[in-house]
């Protein structure tokens, strides 16, 4: 997986799970939103939103069931929903590629800066978790703000990091459903997207890696 944006790289291979919906147009180029179903190592899967230019799929019939492999970037943008600004996340497709047999179907590599104090917690089953928000620089003085989650020793490691510290990580993009309380009597099911960290380091050569293999797929047990 190699292309020009080395600080934010994504490879996905999965099944198109929704019909393309027009999103926006930039200088006459139309962009569409699609949900991609990407299998985990377990029998579960993640539903990941992607944004793709019409110029990239003009020769491909993107319909539900189509298998698609891509390289891209995990991006964020603000969208006004019910009068409030909401952080939205999507994989911006840079290129459609041929799938590589035997390769992990969901890979993300990020280089960024901690931009919010990490939140360390434990689950009822005594699993250690740490949530952090990573700012990843983009061209034209823009940045993407990407929620990440670390487990076990990785969680303890990032829990002591300060805002502004640089971090290198690899992992996967995951989706999970949770219940959002609307009022005292009502709640609704929503979907969150985040990076589940498998390796991390503060060194650009990644010589110091912390890994919790047994917890890479544990998010399915967390609400």
Secondary structure as GFF3:
##gff-version 3
##sequence-region A 1 223
A	DSSP	beta_strand	8	16	.	.	.	ID=ss1
A	DSSP	beta_strand	21	26	.	.	.	ID=ss2
A	DSSP	beta_strand	29	39	.	.	.	ID=ss3
A	DSSP	beta_strand	45	53	.	.	.	ID=ss4
A	DSSP	beta_strand	67	81	.	.	.	ID=ss5
A	DSSP	beta_strand	84	97	.	.	.	ID=ss6
A	DSSP	beta_strand	106	114	.	.	.	ID=ss7
A	DSSP	beta_strand	119	122	.	.	.	ID=ss8
A	DSSP	beta_strand	128	138	.	.	.	ID=ss9
A	DSSP	beta_strand	142	151	.	.	.	ID=ss10
A	DSSP	alpha_helix	152	159	.	.	.	ID=ss11
A	DSSP	beta_strand	166	181	.	.	.	ID=ss12
A	DSSP	beta_strand	187	201	.	.	.	ID=ss13
A	DSSP	three_ten_helix	213	215	.	.	.	ID=ss14
A	DSSP	three_ten_helix	218	221	.	.	.	ID=ss15
###
